[in-house]
């Protein structure tokens, strides 16, 4: 299994409605039957420290090939682009 973690830091001017829409779209990815996803979790930061990011995504993939396919999946790409438009910073880590 491969763990894919992404953290999103929204621009200060990003309205709460857009933040919630982004989280909703991310959660929706788990229901699309994308091959190779074993689990997908999305959460909003509750600590709100200066070093905190606003939203976290954890996806467990079958293997590296499933992650690579997900990156180009036509259901994932618009959600990723929406996230990029809202964020100052996005960080990720992927590990076995």
Secondary structure, DSSP 8 states (H G I E B T S, - for coil): -EEEEEEEEE-TT--HHHHHHHHHHHHHGGGTT-TTEEEEEEEE-SS--TT--SEEEEEEESSHHHHHHHHH-HHHHHHHHHHHHHEEEEEEEEE-
